[in-house]
């Protein structure tokens, strides 16, 4: 296939700090990112405390964290940065299954989650998405139809959303409050890893739903 960096170019580089306790993983990431014209690795850490210090000192555009860092776990690093008002986008790159960790990362204030068995194109795309101010989470069940993970009530709300029915009308039809419909909508978007009704509809079309 095409080289994952085909879209690179442009003088402005995305400055990256990465944290992983395995030298071989950092080396692989460094090689991949430096082969892309639009990334510049400005700092590397092997533990959580170093990751936090480097991020504060260097102010990168993007922080790549492993979940299981020594010293201070990745999620703790993220929570600590957010608690101190440091808004740098954070992407987790981990062996842990996204099904367990993606929601956790999102709730803690992270912008993305990429599994270490993803291909380089997936990782590069995710990093670019996050650097441009969006988020990058996999669908709840990789490879599956992501819609199978929804509860029956979520599926009912989804059907209304896909038809463009207003929240108030969905609420009346299902005999629940508009606030509940909004809560279900938020949960559906989170489970499916999308950010808007438009992305939701695009995903449904992609999976052959009406």
N, C-alpha and C positions, 0 to 999 in steps of 0.2 A: 504493500500500500504506500501512500504518500508519506514522506518524511513528516513526523509530527510537528515539525517547525515550519512548515511551508508558509504559514501566515506571518512569519516574523518580519523584521525590518522596522524601520523607524528608529530615530535616535534615542528616544526615551526608553530606558530600560526599567524593568520591574525589579526592584531591589529586594532580595530574599534573604531571610535568616532561616536556617533549617536546624532542627533538633532531632537526633536519633542516636541511641546509644551503640548502634552497630556501624563501625567505620565503613564496612562494605556497602551498606545502604546509603550512607552519606556520599560515598564515592560515586555510586551509581547515579544518585540524584544530581550531584554536582556535574558529572559528565553530560547527563541528559540536558540539564538546564543551560550549561555553557555552550552546548551545541546549538541552542536556540538563540537567535539574535536578540530576543527581547527580554532575557532574564540575566540578572547579575547576582551571584551569590556573594553577599557581603559579610556573612558570619555563619559559623557552625558551632553547635553545642552538642555535648554528649550526655548532658543531664538537664533536669528541669530548671534548677537555679541559674545555671549558665544561660539557658535559653531566655529566661526572663530578663537577666542582666543585659544580654546582648540586644534584646528587643528594645529595652529602655534606652540604652546608650546609642544604638545605631539608627533607631527609627526607620525600620525597613518598610516597604510597601506591602509586604506579605510575610507571614510567619508560617512555616510548615512544622507541625509538631507530631511526634509519635504519641500514642495514648499512654504506653507503659514506659515512661522515662524514669531513670533512677533519681533519687533526691526529692524531686517533686513531680508528681504525675502530670501528664499533659493537660488534663482537665483542670487541675489545680493551678497550673501556670496560666491557662486561659482565664479562669475565674479571678485570679489575683490581678492580672493585667486589667481586666474589665472593671474590677472594684476600684482600681486607681485611675480610671478614666482613660486608659490607653486603648484607642479604638482600632488599632492595626488589625486588618483582616487575618483570620487564622484558619488554616486548612489542616485537618488531621489526615495523616497518611499512615495507615495501620494494618496490622495483621488481624486485628479484631474484626468480627463480622459487623458489617454496616447495619444489619437488622437490629443489633443490640445497641450500637453506639451512635448512629447518625442522629437520632432524636436527642440523645443525651448531649451531644456536641452542640446541636442547635439551641437547646434550652440554656446551655451555659454561655451562649453568645458567640459561638463559632460560625464561620461562613461556609465551611465545606468539609466533606469526608470522602476520602478516596481509599479504596482497599489496595493493599500492596500487591494483590494479584491482578490489578487492573493493568491494561496495556499503557504504553507511554503516551499514546495519543489522548487517552481518557484523562490521564493525570495532567498533561499540558493544558488540555481544554479546560479542566476544572480550575487550574491555577490562574489561567487567563480570565476566566469568568469572574473569579473572586477578586482578582486585582482590578477588574473593571467595575467593581461595586455590586456584583450580583452574588448569588450563592450557588453552591454546587454539591447537592446531595443526591446519592443514588436513589432509585425507586426502592420502596420498602423491601421488595424481594427480588434481588438481581436475577435477570433471566426469565422470571415469571411474568405473568400478566400482573402488573402492580395492583390492579383493581380487586384482585381476589382477597387482598388483605383487609378489605373494608367490612365493617359490621353491616347488618341488614338496614339499620336506621341510617347509617352513613350512606349506604347505597341509595336509599330513598331520597336523601338530601342531594346526593350527587346527580340523580336523574333530573331533579328540578333545576339544578345549576346548569346542566348541559343543555337544557331547553331554554335557558335564559330567563327562567321564572324569577321574579323578584323575591327576596328573602321573606318579606311579609306574607306573600302568597303561599310560599312553601310552608311557612309556619302554620297558616290557617289550614292548609290541606292536611298536614300531619298532626294537627291539633297540639302543637308545642309552641313555645314562645319564640319570637324572632331572635332573642338572645341565644336560645338553644341552637337554632339553625346556624347562627354565626359561629358558635362554638364547634358544631359539627363540620362546618365549612373549613374552619382553621385546621381541624384535625385531619380532614381529608387532604388538604393541601400539604400538610406536614408529612402524612403517610406516603404521599405520592411524590414528594420532593419537588413540588412546583410552588410558584409564588403568587399566581393570579388566576382568575377564572379563564383568561385567554390561554395561559399555559396548560390549564386543566383540560380545556376543550381540545387543544392541539394534541395532548397526550392521549385523550380518548380516541381521536381520529386515527392517530398512529397505531393504536391497538385495535382498530377496526370496530370501535363502538359507534352507534348511530349518532 
